[in-house]
Amino acid sequence: MKTVLILGAGTAGTLLANRLARRLPRDWRTVVVDPDEQHLYQPGLLFLPFGARDEDRMLRPRRSTLSRGVEWIVVGVSTIDVAKRNVNLSDGRSIVYDVLVIASGSRIRPDLTEGLLDPIGWQRTIFDFYSLEGAQALRSALDSFKGGRLVVNIVEMPIKCPVAPLEFAFLADAFFKGRNMRDKVEIVYATPLDGAFTKPVASRKLGYLLAEKGIRVESEFAAGEVDATARVVRSYDGREIPYDLLVTVPTHSGAEFIGSSGLGNELQFMPTDLHTLAAKGLEGVFALGDATDLPSSKAGSVAHFQGEGLAQNILRFIAGKDLLPSFDGHA
């Protein structure tokens, strides 16, 4: 029995596994490796800080999201040995693959910014909303916030769902208006980009919204450190932004096992062919979704459009056919 091994059962890995399970030749099997027994619907995290309390609806048993034809190994990954076509698991076992798909997503890395995890500030005056625990803690903080400066800071790109921090700022504006305290809150949007919107057309058409809502933009702000005692975030060029409440979008990176296997770039994302989704320089290895280093957005919609083309390319690879350049970066 030959094996398509998929590392990660998030949106990308799940949709690919379910498609392949229905299409692979009978002498092939689909195996997924993921240690988390529940699937988290990440877009819902954006609404928790503003009073939503539907965490139970955002979580589903992982088994219910995978089709019956998918084998699931509930354990983490330690390393990948591409020379031996072998994946070492965190419980000491290993599994040999014929085709490998890395769909391990991305993770937030507040540890990469000096001072961000200082216990004086972390989940006291400094919060994220890219994790369930962070969004829940931020909900409590906003519920008791009496006013002051709220800073939304993107540390660096790329991040999951690039528009989410801007959505957060707009939702914060509406939240404080709904509490009749908008005049007591200054909202600052600090971004390493040259504007709030990542695309020129969006900037031209929608840029007025920030001014209309009274949200100040601090552009080209590359956060280098946070002083939790002084409540200041500093950029590498020496600029400082004081805050009463800091909502951080930390640096993102790929899975730890990508780096420990010597396969990723400096942020542990997989170098991937934009059009075929084949891992660069690796035979029989593909990457999908947030785990890639592609310039397309790290979002579920992108994984959806990548997934169909990748399923076809894996079937073509198995059949000894050339890969098709089926993905063009759009979603």
Helices and strands as residue ranges (DSSP letters): E 2-7, H 11-23, E 28-33, E 38-40, G 42-50, H 55-58, E 59-61, H 62-65, E 70-73, E 77-81, E 86-89, E 94-96, E 99-102, E 107-108, G 110-112, E 126-127, H 132-143, E 148-154, H 164-178, G 182-184, E 185-190, H 200-206, H 208-212, E 215-218, E 223-227, E 232-235, E 240-242, E 245-249, E 252-253, H 256-260, E 285-287, G 289-291, H 300-318
